[in-house]
Amino acid sequence: MKARTLLDLVTLSSVLYTISKETHLMDKLSDLSEQGKEKLNAFMKEQQLDEEGKEMQFFDRLMHKAHEAKEELDQKIAEMMEGFYTKIKIAHMKQIEELTREIEQLKKEVALAEARINHLENGQ
C-alpha cells in the first residue's frame, strides 16, 4: 500500500512539474507576443524618408527593413564562417606539424638503417 501511495505521489509530482513547465512556456510565448506587437506598432508609427525626402510607403519601408535584415544576416554568416574556417585551419596546421615531425623521425630511422646496411656490407 505504501509503495502505491509513493508511486501515486511521484506520478502526481511529475504531472504537476510538466504542467508548470507548460505554463512557463505559455507565459514566455505571451511575453514574446507582446514584445512583437509593440515592435510592430512602433514600426507602423515610424516615418522614414527616401532619398528625395518624401515619406516612404508601408511596403517600401517593409522592403527596406527586409534588405537591412538580409545584410545583417549576411554579415553574421560571414563572421561565423570566418571563425569556422579559422578553427579548421588551426586543426589542419596541427595535423601538418604532427606529420612533419613523423617524417623527420622516419628520415632519421631510414638514415640509421642505411648506416647499418653500409656497415654490414663493408664488413663482408
Secondary structure, DSSP 8 states (H G I E B T S, - for coil): -HHHHHHHHHHHHHHHHHHHHHHHHHHHHHHHHHHHHHHHHHHHH---B-TTS-B--HHHHHHHHHHHHHHHHHHHHHHHHHHHHHHHHHHHHHHHHHHHHHHHHHHHHHHHHHHHHHHHHHH-
